[in-house]
Structures are given as C-alpha cells and as structure tokens.
C-alpha cells in the first residue's frame, strides 16, 4: 500500500513527465519509430509473415490449442526480430570497419545521445526477453512438448 507521501511524489513526477506539449515536440516524437525501422516489426512484409507462420507451425507441431499457437507465433516473431538485429549489427560493424566510424544522420540529433550499438543491443535484449516470456508461458501450459 502506498503512503500519502509516495502518492504525492508520484503525482508530482507524473506532472513533469507527461510527454511533449508543443506541436513541434509531438510531431518530432511521433517520428521516433522511423529512425531505425526495427520497431516497425516484420508484419508488413508478406514474405516475412509467411516465414513467421511456417516457423510458428514448426514450433507448435500438431497442436490446435489457441494458447500454444499464440506462444509459437510470439516466439517465431521474436526469432525473426533477433535475426534482423544480428544483420544490423553486422552492417554497423562493417560500416565502422570501412569508414572508421558510424555517424548518424544530423536530422536525428537525439540519436547521438546514445551509441548506436548500445541501442541495437537493447533491441536485441527486448526481443530475446519477448521470446523467453512466450516460451515460459507455453511451458506453464504444458502444451508444447
């Protein structure tokens, strides 16, 4: 149970962290997902969706249980995300080796606040965590064996 002091502190912090307020700030933050393309996922590509469904079918086996199928899809999606992140890491390292450094576009000044490889590592960690969470949920149901 939160104390009155904690509740007051939470309300005070919430007032300061409500996101962008100006029209320009809202416009700029709405473009965050377009910076790297990784947050978009692969669902927009018909080929990728087919590949994900095929992998999910392999993971689920002959099961028709809705929970198992959903866990299998989540694991397959995370596996494809991890593969995309690995390819991006290789491309970034290749670029650094060829040109000496990676210089993000000037149109995204906040990108410079965090090293690119650190962000890529973070995306990989999130995808791996998603895959593990789906696997754990599946193991709790005991349907996939």
C-alpha positions, 0 to 999 in steps of 0.5 A: 500500500502506498503512503500519502507521501509516495502518492504525492511524489508520484503525482508530482513526477507524473506532472513533469513527465507527461510527454511533449506539449508543443506541436513541434515536440509531438510531431518530432516524437511521433517520428521516433519509430522511423529512425531505425525501422526495427520497431516497425516489426516484420508484419508488413512484409508478406514474405516475412509473415509467411516465414513467421507462420511456417516457423510458428507451425514448426514450433507448435507441431500438431497442436490446435490449442489457441494458447500454444499457437499464440506462444509459437507465433510470439516466439517465431516473431521474436526469432525473426526480430533477433535475426534482423538485429544480428544483420544490423549489427553486422552492417554497423560493424562493417560500416565502422570497419570501412569508414572508421566510424558510424555517424548518424544522420544530423536530422536525428540529433537525439540519436547521438545521445546514445551509441548506436550499438548500445541501442541495437543491443537493447533491441536485441535484449527486448526481443530475446526477453519477448521470446523467453516470456512466450516460451515460459508461458507455453511451458506453464501450459504444458502444451508444447512438448 
